[in-house]
Amino acid sequence: MLEGSFYTIHAAQTEGNTLTGEVRFDANHKIFEGHFPHQPVVPGVCMMQLIKEQFNKVQGQTYQLREGQNLKFMAMIDPQRTPAVQLNLSWQPAEEGFWVTATLQQEGTTFLKYKARFA
């Protein structure tokens, strides 16, 4: 679990099938020592894990990613230049599980567009 060490969520609000909140990254986390030294970048797999953790938290259950329909990394997040981003996450029931749609963005820049099925 990355929440609480790699990132924290602030001002989280859930309304219906939507979650919004501010994600703050810890620019001093050990992950950035290897990804990449002297030029930190939030790893894509960590962005995906963040979405999974927040979806599972709001559902109160553990779901796994089963199918990725649209996973686009649009821009890099440098945690020193962009220490916080906006998370927009929504979900719809699917035949098996849920379709989850999410974005990570800040000030007109979209870093990640995401649509996947969790079951």
C-alpha angles and dihedrals in degrees: 000000000000099000113105095024112038094026142000130207120229132185091009114180128183120198119171107311095344133092124189129178147136116267115208118195125211102233089195095058115128091241089074092057087073101025088072130330111227091357108060120198126180105245116240091231089057091053089052091048090050090056092047092050094049093046091049091046094053091044094046090225139084115256127175129217106257105167133014112207100169122009110162124171101202102174139001121258113222103194091207094055097031107029093165136038135179118253117207112182130171135168140199128193114259131193086266113023123318140316107231122199121189144165134193111205145149134190097345096319119111112204099178137017113191138181120167142147119245123195 
